[in-house]
Amino acid sequence: MKKIRDMNLGKKLILAYICVIAVPIIIISFYIFKEFEDNTIKELTIQNEYIVSTEKANINSNISVIERTTQLVLANKNFINFVNTTREVTKEEFVEYSLNTYLDILQLQYNNPEINRIKFYVNESRYIPEIWPIIYHEENIKEERWFDKVIDNGDKGLWILDQKQLKYNNVNYNQLQDVVSFYKVLNLPYDNRIGISEVNMSLQDFFVRMFNEADKGKRQFFVIKDNSVITNEDNNFLENEDLDFQFIINTFNENLSDEKKSFIINNKGVELIFSYEYINAIDGYILNVNSTEEILSNIVAKRNAIVGITVVLIGILSLITYLITSLILNDLKLITEELKKMKEGDFNINLPMKNKDEVGELAYHFRQLFSKINQLVSEIINKELVAKESELRALQSQIDSHFLYNSLENIKMMAEIEGMYKISDSLTSLGDMFRYNIKWESQFSTLDKELEYIDNYVALLNVRFNNRINLIKEIPEDLLNIQVLKMSIQPLVENSIKHGLKEKISNNLEKGNIIIRAFKQSEGVAIEVEDDGVGISPYELHRIQDKIKKMDGSIEKVDIEKHLKDEEKENIDKKASNGIAFANINGRMQMFYGKEYGINIFTELSKFTKVRIIIPFKDL
């Protein structure tokens, strides 16, 4: 074995083809025959399962027809009133039954040609006589072995598969046929049995494939229920295969499984395929048995032909392969040499081969691989440099933020020592705001903390505007702990003061009101920020809404100064910042919550502006 391992690839290929030529018939014939046989059996099994599935669908269709007919009979009020009488039936009622009700029931049978008979067995026979071909007395069936079970099943119904009844259209009325019958008890009210309905269908119409002439001798269908078998006794399949009913029952019961729908057994050297389906309504199985003998004998003949052809082909292919192998190995050697360079760290690979065969394709992909490796190495180095730089900037930012916060605390303590409590309170509010800003551990906060931040913000602005900003909060206690996006409400308050109230509280020395509300809706929680400021003009409102739609859930900063005159910038800045604030908040909402959430704006010029955001109801 060591000598073989140490051989070069050319010698190994030559040795391999010698082995293949030496034993081709045994290996190839066995493999091809086995694969062919297995695939054929699989195809036969799939075909049998499909046939059984189709027959099950036909049976279920017949079951539906019979059950639907039964329901229509029992739903006929005139018929039920007629058989439910507790007195002698008058002549007029007989005439009404004969001219109308009887024809209605009979029409159900005509509408479904597969239905053989529709019967109703009356429990109380004193008042209703037997009226052929529909109404009979229960005494006619009380001695049947299945009668008590029909009564026990009640309105669930009972299927009887092995009955013999007279043909409905037989003029001699003495020719029996096999039928499948469905019995159902009618109780009105629930504890008073009026009678039993029966709808039946011939066995040949109910199990169509079982009596298919084309299947005789090739396959046979069985219905197995409670260890009893129903089949087409005119089919000679069992006789041809030297089988009997008991063998079918025993084999089926031994191999029955809920996970599979087929199994294969070997009977005297012949494989038989058993395919089955469970039919819930009749509480039984439909079984199809098929033999593989005829098909497998054809496979043996094909195998012998394949073996002869294979011997000739392998001899020719071995010679051709030997000649081509030397050419292939030359190209592979070039690839091996380039891989050795790569191992040494040289990724500048040169593979000039332009062949379109597998080796040429391999060389092409190696060139692409080496190029991609070079690119990825450069990207990784660049990403590591950017990451390091970001870490340093984040560390510097954190140091600066804490330094500023600590400085504010020191100044606040100095103000308190000097008795400047108003300045101290303002610094407290500013410090709380600053701490809230730098403590950005998550994109989310509670509504309570967001409102606390807004309180501090308004308190600072009231220093500037001499307490002319009145903040009103109408928030239910059960909503204070809901999850909101951090810094999603404060920009709305800031916008209300800057664009809604600033002119009012600055020039007119009036107080301005800001109302923050929160309430539940079917979509989630609505949070409103309303001010009694100057409002928004229809044109400006349309521009803002257009800006929100254009951003479409993204957060961006728009350059609005481009191509504008210098004297127009200040006025445009104020309006644009208003629209961008709304658009950015709407973008954050949709980015974190989905497209169904966001901002709505309600306004009336010179009266009020109300901004409503909708968020999902979640506790943090």
C-alpha positions in Angstrom: 0.0 0.0 0.0 2.9 2.4 0.7 4.3 1.9 -2.7 0.9 2.7 -4.2 0.6 5.9 -2.1 4.1 7.0 -3.2 3.3 6.7 -6.9 2.7 9.8 -8.9 -0.8 10.6 -10.2 -0.1 9.2 -13.7 0.9 5.8 -12.5 -2.0 5.7 -10.1 -4.5 6.4 -12.9 -3.0 3.7 -15.1 -3.2 1.2 -12.2 -6.8 2.3 -11.5 -7.8 1.6 -15.2 -6.2 -1.8 -15.1 -8.3 -2.7 -12.1 -11.4 -1.4 -13.8 -10.7 -3.4 -16.9 -10.0 -6.5 -14.9 -13.3 -6.5 -13.0 -15.7 -4.4 -15.0 -18.4 -6.9 -15.6 -18.9 -7.8 -12.0 -18.9 -4.3 -10.6 -20.8 -2.5 -13.4 -23.4 -5.2 -13.9 -24.1 -5.4 -10.2 -24.3 -1.6 -9.8 -26.4 -0.9 -12.9 -28.7 -3.8 -12.2 -29.1 -2.8 -8.5 -29.8 0.8 -9.3 -32.1 0.0 -12.1 -34.0 -2.5 -9.9 -34.3 -0.2 -7.0 -35.4 2.8 -9.1 -38.0 0.6 -10.9 -39.4 -0.6 -7.6 -39.4 2.9 -6.3 -41.3 4.1 -9.3 -43.7 1.2 -9.0 -44.2 2.0 -5.4 -44.9 5.7 -6.1 -47.2 4.7 -8.9 -49.1 2.3 -6.6 -49.4 5.0 -3.9 -50.7 7.4 -6.4 -53.3 4.9 -7.7 -54.4 4.2 -4.1 -54.5 7.9 -3.3 -56.7 8.5 -6.4 -59.0 5.7 -5.4 -59.2 7.1 -1.8 -60.2 10.5 -3.3 -62.9 8.7 -5.4 -64.1 6.9 -2.3 -64.2 10.1 -0.2 -66.1 11.7 -3.0 -68.7 8.9 -2.9 -68.8 9.2 0.8 -69.5 12.9 0.5 -72.3 12.2 -2.0 -74.0 9.7 0.3 -73.6 11.9 3.4 -74.8 15.0 1.5 -77.8 13.0 0.2 -78.5 11.8 3.8 -78.4 15.4 5.1 -80.8 16.6 2.3 -83.3 13.8 3.1 -83.2 14.6 6.8 -83.4 18.3 6.1 -86.7 17.9 4.1 -89.2 19.3 6.6 -92.2 18.0 4.7 -90.8 14.5 4.7 -89.8 14.6 8.4 -93.2 16.0 9.3 -94.9 13.2 7.4 -92.9 10.3 9.0 -93.0 12.0 12.5 -96.8 12.0 12.7 -98.5 10.7 15.9 -101.9 10.2 14.4 -103.5 8.5 11.4 -102.4 10.0 8.1 -105.2 11.6 6.1 -105.8 11.1 2.4 -104.8 14.6 1.7 -101.5 14.1 3.4 -100.9 10.9 1.4 -101.7 12.8 -1.8 -99.3 15.6 -0.8 -96.6 13.1 0.0 -97.1 11.3 -3.4 -97.2 14.4 -5.5 -94.5 16.5 -3.8 -92.5 15.0 -1.0 -92.0 11.7 -2.6 -90.8 13.3 -5.8 -88.4 15.6 -3.9 -86.7 12.6 -2.3 -86.7 10.7 -5.6 -85.1 13.7 -7.3 -82.1 13.5 -4.9 -81.5 10.0 -6.3 -81.9 11.1 -9.9 -79.5 14.0 -9.3 -76.8 11.5 -8.1 -76.9 8.5 -10.5 -74.4 6.6 -8.4 -76.9 6.4 -5.5 -78.7 3.0 -5.7 -81.4 3.4 -3.0 -82.7 5.9 -0.5 -84.7 4.4 2.4 -86.2 5.6 5.7 -87.1 3.1 8.4 -89.9 4.5 10.6 -89.7 3.7 14.3 -93.4 4.2 15.0 -95.2 2.0 12.6 -98.8 2.5 13.9 -99.6 5.5 11.8 -97.2 5.3 8.8 -97.5 2.3 6.5 -94.6 1.1 4.4 -94.6 3.1 1.1 -92.3 1.6 -1.5 -89.6 2.4 -2.4 -88.7 4.9 0.4 -90.6 4.3 3.7 -90.2 1.0 5.6 -90.7 -0.1 9.2 -87.7 -0.6 11.6 -89.0 -4.2 12.2 -87.4 -5.1 8.9 -83.9 -4.4 10.1 -84.0 -5.0 13.8 -82.6 -8.5 13.5 -79.6 -7.3 11.4 -76.3 -7.8 13.2 -75.4 -4.1 12.8 -78.8 -2.7 14.0 -77.7 -2.1 17.7 -74.5 -0.4 16.5 -76.5 2.0 14.3 -78.6 3.0 17.3 -75.5 3.4 19.5 -73.8 5.7 16.9 -76.9 7.9 16.7 -76.5 10.9 14.4 -72.9 10.0 13.7 -74.0 7.4 11.3 -72.6 3.9 10.5 -71.1 2.5 7.3 -71.9 -1.1 6.3 -69.7 -2.3 3.4 -70.8 -5.9 2.9 -74.6 -5.8 2.2 -76.6 -7.4 -0.5 -79.8 -5.7 -1.7 -82.1 -5.8 -4.7 -81.3 -3.7 -7.6 -83.7 -0.7 -7.7 -84.2 -0.9 -11.5 -84.6 -4.7 -11.7 -87.9 -5.6 -13.2 -88.0 -9.0 -11.5 -87.1 -7.6 -8.1 -85.1 -10.7 -7.2 -81.6 -9.9 -8.4 -79.3 -9.1 -5.6 -76.2 -6.9 -5.8 -73.4 -5.9 -3.3 -73.9 -2.4 -1.9 -72.3 0.0 0.6 -74.9 1.5 2.9 -74.8 4.5 5.3 -77.3 4.5 8.2 -78.1 7.5 10.4 -80.5 7.8 13.2 -82.9 10.8 13.3 -83.9 12.0 16.8 -86.5 14.7 17.3 -85.9 15.9 19.9 -82.6 14.4 20.8 -84.0 11.5 22.9 -86.9 10.6 20.6 -85.9 8.3 17.7 -88.1 9.0 14.7 -86.3 6.5 12.5 -83.2 5.5 10.6 -82.2 6.8 7.1 -80.4 4.6 4.7 -78.5 5.7 1.5 -76.6 3.0 -0.4 -74.5 2.7 -3.5 -73.4 -0.4 -5.4 -70.0 -1.8 -4.5 -68.8 -1.4 -8.1 -69.7 2.3 -8.1 -68.3 2.9 -4.6 -65.0 1.1 -5.2 -64.5 1.9 -8.9 -60.8 0.9 -9.3 -61.4 -2.4 -7.5 -63.6 -3.6 -10.4 -61.5 -2.1 -13.3 -61.2 -4.7 -16.0 -57.8 -3.4 -17.1 -56.3 -4.3 -13.7 -57.4 -8.0 -13.7 -54.5 -10.3 -13.3 -52.0 -7.4 -12.8 -53.1 -5.9 -9.4 -55.9 -6.4 -6.9 -57.6 -3.9 -4.6 -58.8 -4.9 -1.1 -60.8 -3.1 1.6 -59.7 -4.4 5.0 -62.0 -3.6 8.0 -62.0 -5.5 11.3 -60.0 -8.4 9.8 -62.6 -8.8 7.0 -61.7 -8.4 3.4 -63.8 -7.0 0.5 -62.5 -7.4 -3.0 -63.4 -8.3 -6.6 -63.6 -12.0 -6.5 -63.6 -12.2 -10.3 -60.0 -10.9 -10.3 -57.5 -13.8 -10.8 -54.5 -12.0 -9.4 -54.4 -14.0 -6.2 -54.6 -17.2 -8.1 -51.8 -16.2 -10.5 -49.5 -15.3 -7.5 -50.6 -18.4 -5.5 -51.9 -16.2 -2.6 -55.0 -16.3 -0.4 -57.1 -13.8 1.6 -55.7 -14.9 4.9 -52.1 -14.3 3.7 -53.1 -10.8 2.6 -54.7 -10.0 6.0 -51.8 -11.4 8.0 -49.1 -9.7 5.9 -51.0 -6.4 6.0 -51.5 -6.4 9.8 -47.8 -7.4 10.4 -46.4 -4.5 8.3 -49.0 -1.8 9.0 -47.5 1.5 9.9 -48.7 5.1 10.5 -45.5 6.6 9.0 -45.4 4.7 5.7 -48.0 4.1 3.0 -46.3 1.2 1.3 -44.1 -1.9 2.1 -42.5 -4.6 0.0 -42.4 -8.4 0.8 -40.8 -11.3 -0.9 -43.1 -14.1 -1.6 -41.5 -17.2 -3.1 -38.8 -15.2 -4.9 -41.3 -12.6 -6.2 -41.5 -9.1 -4.6 -45.0 -7.8 -3.9 -45.8 -4.1 -3.3 -48.4 -3.4 -0.8 -49.8 0.2 -0.9 -52.5 1.4 1.4 -54.5 4.4 2.7 -56.7 4.7 5.8 -60.2 6.0 5.1 -61.6 7.5 8.3 -65.3 7.5 7.4 -65.5 3.7 6.9 -62.8 3.0 9.6 -60.9 0.8 7.2 -58.0 0.6 4.7 -58.0 0.5 1.0 -55.1 -1.8 -0.1 -53.5 -2.3 -3.6 -51.2 -5.3 -4.1 -49.0 -5.5 -7.2 -46.3 -7.9 -8.4 -42.9 -6.9 -9.8 -42.1 -10.2 -11.5 -42.9 -9.2 -15.0 -41.0 -5.9 -14.9 -37.9 -7.3 -13.1 -37.6 -10.1 -15.7 -37.2 -7.4 -18.3 -34.5 -5.7 -16.2 -32.5 -8.9 -16.2 -32.5 -9.1 -19.9 -31.4 -5.5 -20.2 -28.6 -6.2 -17.6 -27.1 -8.9 -19.8 -27.0 -6.5 -22.8 -25.5 -3.7 -20.7 -22.7 -6.0 -19.5 -21.6 -6.9 -23.0 -21.6 -3.3 -24.1 -19.8 -2.1 -21.0 -16.8 -4.5 -21.6 -16.3 -3.1 -25.1 -16.7 0.5 -24.0 -14.3 0.2 -21.0 -11.6 -1.1 -23.3 -11.9 1.8 -25.7 -12.2 4.4 -22.9 -9.2 3.1 -21.1 -7.0 3.6 -24.2 -8.3 7.1 -24.8 -8.0 8.0 -21.2 -4.4 6.9 -21.1 -3.5 9.3 -23.9 -5.4 12.2 -22.4 -4.1 11.7 -18.9 -0.6 12.8 -19.8 -1.9 16.1 -21.2 -4.0 16.7 -18.1 -1.1 16.1 -15.7 1.0 18.6 -17.4 -1.5 21.4 -16.6 -2.0 20.1 -13.1 1.7 20.4 -12.5 1.6 24.1 -13.3 -1.2 24.6 -10.8 0.8 22.7 -8.1 3.8 24.9 -8.6 1.8 28.1 -8.3 0.2 26.8 -5.1 3.7 26.2 -3.6 4.4 29.9 -4.3 1.2 30.9 -2.4 2.3 28.7 0.5 5.5 30.8 0.7 3.4 34.0 0.9 3.5 35.1 -2.8 0.0 35.8 -3.9 1.0 37.2 -7.3 0.0 34.0 -9.1 0.5 33.6 -12.8 -1.6 30.8 -14.5 -1.5 31.5 -18.3 -3.7 28.5 -19.2 -6.7 29.4 -21.3 -8.1 26.0 -21.9 -11.9 25.7 -21.6 -11.8 22.2 -20.0 -12.1 21.4 -16.3 -8.4 22.1 -15.6 -8.6 25.4 -17.4 -11.7 26.3 -15.4 -9.9 25.3 -12.2 -7.0 27.6 -13.2 -9.4 30.4 -13.8 -11.0 30.0 -10.4 -7.7 29.9 -8.7 -6.7 33.2 -10.3 -10.0 34.7 -9.1 -9.5 33.2 -5.6 -6.0 34.7 -5.3 -7.3 38.1 -6.4 -10.1 37.9 -3.9 -7.7 37.0 -1.1 -5.6 40.0 -1.8 -8.6 42.2 -1.8 -10.0 40.8 1.4 -6.6 41.1 3.2 -6.5 44.8 2.2 -10.1 45.3 3.4 -9.4 43.6 6.7 -6.4 45.8 7.4 -8.4 48.9 6.5 -11.3 47.9 8.7 -9.0 47.2 11.7 -7.5 50.7 11.3 -11.0 52.3 11.2 -12.1 50.3 14.2 -9.1 51.3 16.2 -9.6 54.9 15.3 -13.4 54.7 16.2 -12.5 53.1 19.6 -10.1 56.0 20.3 -12.6 58.6 19.4 -15.3 56.9 21.5 -13.0 56.8 24.4 -12.1 60.5 24.0 -15.8 61.4 23.7 -16.6 59.5 26.8 -13.8 61.2 28.7 -14.9 64.7 27.5 -18.6 64.0 28.4 -17.9 62.8 31.9 -15.5 65.8 32.4 -18.2 68.2 31.4 -20.8 66.6 33.6 -18.6 66.6 36.6 -17.7 70.2 36.0 -21.5 71.1 36.0 -21.9 69.3 39.3 -19.0 71.3 40.8 -20.5 74.6 39.5 -23.9 73.7 40.9 -22.4 73.0 44.3 -20.6 76.4 44.2 -24.0 78.1 43.4 -25.7 76.4 46.3 -22.9 77.5 48.6 -23.3 81.1 47.4 -27.1 80.9 47.9 -27.9 81.1 44.2 -30.6 78.5 44.3 -32.2 79.5 41.0 -28.9 79.0 39.2 -28.4 75.8 41.1 -31.8 74.4 40.0 -31.1 75.4 36.4 -27.7 73.6 36.6 -29.5 70.6 38.1 -31.9 70.4 35.2 -29.0 70.9 32.7 -27.0 68.2 34.5 -29.9 65.7 34.4 -30.3 66.4 30.7 -26.6 66.0 30.1 -26.6 62.7 32.1 -29.6 61.4 30.1 -27.8 62.3 26.8 -24.5 60.6 27.6 -26.0 57.5 29.1 -27.0 56.1 25.7 -26.9 52.3 26.5 -30.0 51.6 24.3 -32.1 53.2 21.6 -35.1 52.9 24.0 -36.2 54.5 27.2 -39.4 54.7 29.2 -42.0 57.3 28.7 -41.5 58.4 32.3 -37.8 59.1 31.8 -38.5 60.9 28.5 -41.0 63.2 30.2 -38.5 63.8 33.0 -36.0 64.9 30.4 -38.7 67.2 28.8 -39.4 68.7 32.3 -35.7 69.7 32.6 -35.6 71.0 29.1 -38.7 73.3 29.6 -37.4 74.4 33.0 -34.2 75.7 31.4 -36.2 77.4 28.7 -38.5 79.0 31.3 -35.4 80.7 32.7 -34.9 82.3 29.3 -38.6 83.1 28.7 -39.5 84.1 32.3 -41.8 81.1 33.0 -44.1 81.8 30.1 -44.0 78.2 28.9 -46.8 76.1 30.6 -46.2 72.4 30.2 -49.3 70.2 30.8 -49.0 66.4 30.9 -52.1 64.2 30.5 -50.6 60.7 30.9 -52.3 57.7 32.5 -50.2 56.0 35.1 -50.3 52.6 33.3 -48.5 54.2 30.3 -45.6 55.7 32.2 -43.5 52.6 31.9 -44.1 51.9 28.2 -41.1 51.6 25.8 -40.4 54.7 23.6 -37.5 55.7 21.3 -35.1 57.8 23.2 -35.2 61.5 22.3 -38.3 61.0 20.1 -40.7 63.3 22.0 -38.3 66.1 23.1 -37.7 67.2 19.5 -41.5 67.7 19.1 -41.6 69.9 22.2 -38.6 71.8 21.0 -40.2 72.2 17.6 -43.4 73.5 19.3 -41.5 76.2 21.2 -39.2 77.2 18.4 -41.8 77.4 15.6 -45.1 77.6 17.5 -44.7 79.5 20.7 -41.5 81.6 20.4 -43.1 84.6 18.7 -46.0 84.5 21.2 -44.0 84.3 24.4 -41.3 86.6 23.2 -43.2 89.6 21.7 -46.6 89.5 23.3 -45.4 88.5 26.8 -48.2 85.9 26.8 -48.0 82.4 28.2 -47.8 79.5 25.8 -49.2 76.1 26.5 -47.8 72.7 25.5 -49.9 69.7 26.2 -48.5 66.2 26.1 -51.1 63.4 26.0 -50.8 59.6 25.8 -53.7 57.1 25.2 -54.2 53.6 23.9 -55.5 52.9 20.4 -56.2 49.7 18.5 -52.9 50.1 16.7 -50.9 50.8 19.8 -50.2 53.9 21.9 -50.8 57.4 20.6 -48.6 60.2 22.0 -49.6 63.8 21.2 -47.7 67.1 21.6 -50.0 70.1 21.1 -49.3 73.8 21.4 -51.5 76.9 21.1 -49.0 78.8 19.0 -49.1 80.2 15.4 -49.9 77.0 13.7 -48.7 75.9 10.2 -49.9 77.2 6.9 -51.4 74.7 4.4 -48.5 75.3 2.0 -45.9 74.7 4.7 -47.9 71.7 6.0 -47.9 70.2 2.5 -44.1 70.8 2.2 -43.5 69.1 5.6 -45.6 66.1 4.7 -43.9 65.8 1.3 -40.6 65.8 3.1 -41.7 63.0 5.4 -42.9 60.9 2.4 -39.6 61.4 0.4 -37.5 60.3 3.3 -39.5 57.0 3.4 -38.4 55.7 6.8 -34.8 56.8 6.5 -32.9 59.4 8.5 -31.0 61.9 6.5 -29.6 65.4 6.5 -30.6 67.4 3.5 -28.5 70.3 2.1 -31.1 73.0 1.6 -28.7 75.9 1.1 -27.7 74.8 -2.4 -28.6 77.3 -5.2 -30.2 79.8 -2.7 -29.5 83.5 -2.4 -27.8 84.6 0.7 -30.6 86.8 1.9 -33.1 83.9 1.8 -31.1 81.4 3.9 -32.2 82.4 7.3 -35.9 82.2 6.6 -35.5 78.9 4.7 -33.4 77.4 7.4 -36.2 77.8 10.0 -38.8 76.2 7.8 -36.6 73.4 6.5 -35.4 72.5 10.0 -39.0 72.1 11.0 -39.7 69.6 8.2 -36.4 67.7 8.7 -37.1 67.3 12.4 -40.5 65.7 11.7 -39.0 63.6 8.9 -36.2 62.3 11.0 -38.5 61.3 13.9 -40.8 59.6 11.4 -37.8 57.8 9.9 -36.6 56.6 13.3 -40.2 55.3 14.1 -40.5 53.4 10.9 -36.9 52.0 11.1 -37.4 50.6 14.6 -41.2 49.8 14.6 -42.2 49.3 11.0 -43.9 51.2 8.2 -47.3 51.2 9.9 -46.0 53.6 12.7 -45.0 57.2 12.4 -46.1 60.8 12.6 -49.4 62.6 11.9 -49.7 66.4 12.0 -52.9 68.4 12.7 -52.9 72.2 12.6 -55.0 75.3 12.1 -53.2 78.5 11.3 -53.0 81.0 14.2 -54.7 78.5 16.6 -52.8 75.3 17.3 -50.5 72.6 16.0 -50.8 69.0 17.2 -48.3 66.3 16.3 -49.3 62.6 17.0 -46.9 59.7 16.9 -48.2 56.1 17.0 -46.0 53.4 18.6 -46.6 49.8 19.6 -47.6 49.1 23.2 -44.5 47.5 24.9 -43.2 47.7 28.5 -39.5 48.3 28.8 
